[in-house]
Amino acid sequence: GENVEQHPSTLSVQEGDSAVIKCTYSDSASNYFPWYKQELGKGPQLIIDIRSNVGEKKDQRIAVTLNKTAKHFSLHITETQPEDSAVYFCAASTGTGFQKLVFGTGTRLLVSP
Amino acid sequence: GAGVSQSPSNKVTEKGKDVELRCDPISGHTALYWYRQSLGQGLEFLIYFQGNSAPDKSGLPSDRFSAERTGGSVSTLTIQRTQQEDSAVYLCASTRGGANTEAFFGQGTRLTVV
């Protein structure tokens, strides 16, 4: 079955810096890759997703890149702000029949003012 | 409702007792998922419902875990004879169904078995 690895587990940056979180997946049939942000005491919330027919997607300060050949995808946050501090999860899904998301272990991002 | 609602938000139970966790998905969402999140870990898939049927129960850790969904809406996750290793946050998510659609998560139920 699918296995998703995520790095780093923790990431500390200064406000205004960029942050990059990387994930790799094992199932070449995976074709949907969402990223979730989880704030303390809340459920994960989708922040951006990418499908396998696209190499890059951007939404304001957030971008995701996908390399299907290497089976890895990354989240890029530019001009980080303290409110970006949270745990970020990547996930992958084969999207066949139903959407069984397999999640990475999460990255705790801390943005210091 | 406006979002996925889970109850209770926190549950402390004694080892060996049974617990029931409830999930109210977004109205009209046909697909419902249960995940478990242990401290410092990612989200572990437990079970998936499409309507009232559960095509995939492969993630349930043992036969002490069961879930049902009635009326294509509310779902209940039941853990019998709870053990300390069951302590975790149990998250429910719903989608409109099909593949590659956004999963909306509830705030979770934090279960502590003492």
Interface residues (C-beta under 8 A of the other chain):
Chain A: V4 Q6 N31 Y32 P34 Y36 G41 K42 G43 P44 Q45 L46 D49 R51 F89 A91 S93 G95 T96 G97 F98 Q99 K100 L101 V102 F103 G104 T105 G106
Chain B: V4 A31 Y33 Y35 G40 Q41 G42 L43 E44 F45 Y48 Q50 P55 D56 L91 A93 T95 G97 G98 A99 N100 T101 E102 A103 F104 F105 G106 Q107 G108
